[in-house]
């Protein structure tokens, strides 16, 4: 299992009136971490579209559990890893640590999606190529 790590310093604009991180920003950071995880293995959205003919990896489920509040100036250590593969979906686990303590834990479910030729403008889940799964499992 490959894990992407990055550091985020909480900016003033990330906070709400109580001067703590406004919760939707965590989901924005999750999304950025997922895309960085893919990109680091050569699977940025441009590459995925070009190589596999899909439109991307839309989010179909997201959730979070909040532990320790974060505020302006805090440094968060972020970890993201794909923890489960389905036929056409995958689950990403996120951990944001503040001074070594779990501040937020999150999960995303995404699908490998292509345009649906039976519905103009529609999309549908398609099988994830085996080579993509192998790449993340360290076999590629």
C-alpha positions as CSV (number, residue, x, y, z in Angstrom):
1,X,0.0,0.0,0.0
2,X,1.4,3.4,-1.0
3,X,0.8,6.4,1.2
4,X,1.1,10.0,0.2
5,X,2.2,12.5,2.8
6,X,2.1,16.2,2.8
7,X,2.2,19.1,5.3
8,X,-0.5,21.8,5.4
9,X,-0.2,25.0,7.4
10,X,-3.6,26.3,8.3
11,X,-4.2,29.7,6.8
12,X,-6.4,32.4,8.2
13,X,-8.9,31.9,5.3
14,X,-9.2,28.2,6.3
15,X,-10.9,29.2,9.6
16,X,-14.4,30.1,10.6
17,X,-15.6,32.8,13.1
18,X,-14.5,30.6,16.0
19,X,-11.0,30.7,14.5
20,X,-10.9,26.9,13.9
21,X,-10.7,25.2,10.6
22,X,-14.1,25.4,8.8
23,X,-14.9,21.7,8.3
24,X,-15.4,21.8,4.4
25,X,-11.7,22.6,4.1
26,X,-10.8,19.2,5.4
27,X,-12.7,17.7,2.5
28,X,-10.8,20.0,0.1
29,X,-7.6,18.8,1.7
30,X,-8.7,15.1,1.3
31,X,-9.4,15.7,-2.4
32,X,-6.0,17.4,-2.9
33,X,-4.3,14.5,-1.2
34,X,-6.1,11.9,-3.3
35,X,-5.1,13.7,-6.5
36,X,-1.5,14.0,-5.3
37,X,-1.4,10.3,-4.5
38,X,-2.6,9.5,-8.0
39,X,-0.3,12.1,-9.6
40,X,2.8,10.8,-7.8
41,X,2.4,7.5,-9.5
42,X,1.9,9.1,-12.9
43,X,-1.9,9.0,-12.8
44,X,-2.8,12.7,-12.8
45,X,-6.2,13.4,-14.3
46,X,-4.7,14.3,-17.7
47,X,-2.8,11.0,-17.8
48,X,-5.8,9.0,-16.7
49,X,-8.0,10.5,-19.3
50,X,-5.5,10.1,-22.1
51,X,-4.3,6.6,-21.2
52,X,-7.5,5.0,-20.1
53,X,-10.2,7.0,-21.8
54,X,-12.1,7.8,-18.6
55,X,-13.3,11.2,-17.4
56,X,-11.8,10.8,-14.0
57,X,-12.5,9.5,-10.5
58,X,-15.6,11.2,-9.2
59,X,-16.4,11.1,-5.5
60,X,-19.5,9.1,-4.5
61,X,-19.1,9.1,-0.8
62,X,-17.1,11.1,1.8
63,X,-17.1,11.2,5.5
64,X,-14.9,12.4,8.4
65,X,-14.5,12.0,12.1
66,X,-13.2,15.0,14.0
67,X,-10.9,14.6,17.0
68,X,-8.7,17.6,17.8
69,X,-9.6,21.1,16.5
70,X,-7.1,22.9,14.3
71,X,-6.7,26.6,14.1
72,X,-4.8,29.3,12.2
73,X,-1.1,28.6,12.1
74,X,-1.3,24.9,13.0
75,X,0.7,22.5,11.0
76,X,-1.1,19.3,9.9
77,X,0.7,16.2,8.7
78,X,-1.6,14.6,6.1
79,X,-1.5,11.0,5.0
80,X,-3.6,9.4,2.2
81,X,-3.7,5.8,1.1
82,X,-6.0,3.7,-1.0
83,X,-7.1,1.0,1.3
84,X,-9.6,-1.0,-0.7
85,X,-10.2,-1.8,-4.4
86,X,-13.5,-2.8,-5.9
87,X,-14.2,-3.6,-9.5
88,X,-14.9,0.0,-10.5
89,X,-14.4,1.8,-7.2
90,X,-11.7,2.5,-4.6
91,X,-11.6,3.8,-1.0
92,X,-9.1,6.3,0.2
93,X,-8.3,6.7,3.9
94,X,-7.0,10.1,5.2
95,X,-5.4,11.0,8.4
96,X,-4.5,14.5,9.5
97,X,-2.3,14.7,12.5
98,X,-1.7,17.8,14.6
99,X,1.5,17.5,16.8
100,X,1.2,13.7,16.5
101,X,-2.5,13.6,17.6
102,X,-5.2,12.5,15.2
103,X,-7.1,15.7,14.4
104,X,-9.3,14.3,11.6
105,X,-9.8,11.0,10.0
106,X,-11.6,10.8,6.6
107,X,-12.7,8.3,4.0
108,X,-13.6,8.8,0.3
109,X,-15.1,6.4,-2.1
110,X,-14.4,7.2,-5.7
111,X,-15.3,5.5,-9.0
112,X,-13.4,5.0,-12.2
113,X,-15.8,6.7,-14.6
114,X,-16.4,7.0,-18.3
115,X,-19.0,8.8,-20.4
116,X,-22.1,6.7,-20.8
117,X,-22.9,6.4,-24.5
118,X,-26.5,5.4,-23.7
119,X,-27.2,8.7,-21.9
120,X,-25.9,12.0,-23.5
121,X,-24.0,13.8,-20.8
122,X,-24.2,10.9,-18.4
123,X,-21.4,9.0,-16.8
124,X,-21.0,5.4,-15.6
125,X,-18.6,3.4,-13.5
126,X,-16.2,1.2,-15.5
127,X,-13.7,-1.5,-14.4
128,X,-10.4,-0.2,-12.9
129,X,-7.5,-1.6,-15.0
130,X,-5.5,-4.3,-13.2
131,X,-2.3,-2.4,-14.0
132,X,-3.5,0.6,-11.9
133,X,-4.3,-1.6,-8.9
134,X,-0.9,-3.3,-9.2
135,X,0.9,0.1,-9.4
136,X,-0.6,1.0,-6.0
137,X,0.1,-2.3,-4.5
138,X,3.8,-1.9,-5.5
139,X,3.8,-4.4,-8.3
140,X,4.0,-2.0,-11.2
